[in-house]
Amino acid sequence: MSQKYILYHLSKTGVSGTITMPLLAAISFASSVSFPCSQRQVLLVLYQEWFRVSSQKSSQAETVTLYLRQVSLTTPTLLPYVVNLTDGNGNTALHYSVSHSNFPVVKLLLDTGLCETDNVNKAGYTAVMLAALTAADSPDDLEVALQLLRQGDVNAGQTALMLAVSHGRIAMVKLLLSCGADVNAQDRDSSTALMCACEHGHLHIARLLLETGRCDTSLTDKRRAHTHQKRP
């Protein structure tokens, strides 16, 4: 079973590819034995090993570095598949490391230059949107969060700014504003970040948004628009 054969089937099966030391051993074994080896088993190793190493709360950047280095040395064409592999919920290693606030791993993944930062999982979230919910407080964590925000789309879907505002993440709100987040973007209910701040009682964030001078206070959401239409 050649590495080219594995790469071909990765693209056909939707398993975007992982390669780790156990996986390399599996490929070597599959290439050398005389009896048939299940391609599905090799792909399963690809899948399991990458998420085991990269996507746990306890994942270590040093270990992930070793795996990616091994991929780069052995089959560099697989690197984009490794970094952007998705699980059954549409989550990548970047989704998981952001959710766990594992910023050393987040930085490592971003530094590969291969991350598709705007991938949406089945719940409708990108890594940027998840970052808006994290408690990134230390200077190092905030620097990595800023790196992510600059690489991704801060105005996609229910915007990262709305999420950060709703959960009272003032540090993330400041970062998002510095990255050009649209303060007047409206979600499916036509709510804006300012409306979210007021609705959740985050007056300090509402003040911060107003101080940008970019808020359009004439905007209304669907509930308010419906109320206005009913008035005699």
N, C-alpha and C positions, 0 to 999 in steps of 0.2 A: 504494500500500500504506500504510494509515494506521497510526499508532502503536497505536490500539485493536486493529486487526487483528493486529498483531505480538504484543501482550500476550495476546490470546485464544489464539493458536497456541502461545505459550510455555507456557501452562497445559495445553494439550492434548498437547504433545509431551514434557513432562517436562523440557525445558530451561527452567530457572527464570528465565533472563533475565540478560543483561549488556548494558550500553550504555556505549560509550566514544566518543572522538572519531572514530575510524575507523567505528564503528558508526553514529554520528549522520550521518556523511557517506553511509553506505550507505542509511540510511533516507531521507535527503533525495533521494538519487539515485533510489531505488526509487519515490518518490512523484512524481517529476517526469518520468521518461522515459515515452515512449509505448508502448514494447514491453514484453512481460511480464517481470517480474523474479522470480527464484526466491526464494520465501519461505524455503526451506531454506538458501540462501546467506546470507540476512540473519541467520538464527538461528545459523549457523555462526560468523559474525563476532561475534555476541553472546557465544557460548561461548568462542571462542579468545582474544578480546581481554581478557576479564575475567581469565582464568587467567594470561595472559601478563603482565598488569600487576600482579596482586595476589598470585600464588601461587608466585613464584620465590624462591629463597634471597636473590637480590639485589634483590628488590622494595623500592621506596622508598615510605615513608608519604606523602611529598609528592606523588608521582605518583598514588598511589591516591586521595588527597584530591581532586586535580584531576578525576579521572574521576567520582568520586561526586558532586562538586559539579556537574559538567556534567549528570549524570543528574537531580539534584535540581532544577536550573533548567529542564531540558527536559521530563522526564516523571517527576515525583516518585513516581507510582504504581508505577514500576518498581524503586524502591530496594530493597524487600524481596526481589525476585527477584534483583537483582544481588548483594546481600550473601550470599544463601543458595544461590546456584547450585551444583549438584553436578556432578562429572565422572562418568565411567564407573565409577569405583571408590567412588562415594558420598562423595568428599571435597569439602569446601567450602574457600573461601579461608581460613577460620579454621583448619580442619584443617592446611592446608599452612603457614600462617604460624607456628602453634604448633610444628609438626614441625621447621621451620627455625630455631626460637628467634628468630624475627623479631618481637620484642615491640613495636616501634613500630607495625607493621602490625596486630598483634593488638589493641593498644589502640585504634587507629583504627576497626577493625571493631566492637569492643565499644561504643565511644562512639556509634556510630550508633543504638544501642538496638534494632536490628533483628535481631541475630544469634540464630539458633536454636542455642543452645550445646549442646543435647543431641542433635543429629543424629548418628546412628550410621553410620559408613562400612561398606563391605562386609566389612572385616576385624573389625568389631565394636567399633570404638573411637569414642568421642566426643572432642571437642577437650579436654575436661577430663582424660580418661584420658591423652591424648597429652602434656598439660602435665606430668603426673606423671613423665614420662620425661625431661623437659628438664633441662638444667643451668642453671637460672635462679639466678644467684648475686649479681648486682648489685642494689642497692636498687631501682633503677628497674624492672628485670625482675621482681623479686619482687612489686613493687606491681601490675604488670600481671597477673601470674599470680594474685595474690589477687583481683583484679577478676574474672577469668575464673571462678575457683573459686566465688565468691559468686553468680555468675549461673547457673552450671550445677549439675547433680546430681552431687555428689561420691561418691554411694553407688550409682551405676548399674553393672550388670554386674560384671565383674571389677573391683572398685573401684579408683579412682585411688590410694587409700592402699596397697592391695596392690601395685600396680605400682611406686609410689615406693619402698616398702619393699624389694621384690625387687631393684630396681636401685640401692639404696643412696643414694637422693636425699634426704638428711636435711633439707635446706632445704625441699623440697616436702612431706616428711612433717610438718614443723612447721606449714607453712601449712595443710595439709589438716586437721590436728588442730584448728587454730584456727577452721576453718570447720565444725566439727562432724562430721567424717568418723567413721563408725561403726567403731570398732576391733574390734568383734565380728562384723562382716559376714563371711559365708562364701561362697566361690565354689562352683563346681559340684563340686569335690572336698571341700567343707566346710572348706577351709583358711581360716584367719584371717590378718590382717596379722602378728600375733605369731608364728604358725607360719612364715610366709614369712621373717620376719626371722631366726629361728633356723635355718631350713633353708639360708639363704644366708650364714650366718655374720656377720650384721650385728648384733653384740651391743650396740653403742651405740644402735642403733635399737630393739632389743628392750627395752633399759632405758628408753628414752624412752617407749615405748608403755606399759610397766608403771607408769611414774611418773604417767601420767594417772589411775590408779586406776579405770579403766573396763574393763580387760581381764577377760574371763571365762576364767580358766585351766582351767576344767573342760571346755571345748569340745574335741571331738576331730574329726579329719578322717576321711574314709572309710577310709583305710589303717589308721589306728590303731584305729578302731571294728571293722574286720574282724579285726585281730589279737586284740583283746580277746575277740571272739566265739569265736575258735578255741581260746582257752586252756581247759584242763580245769578 
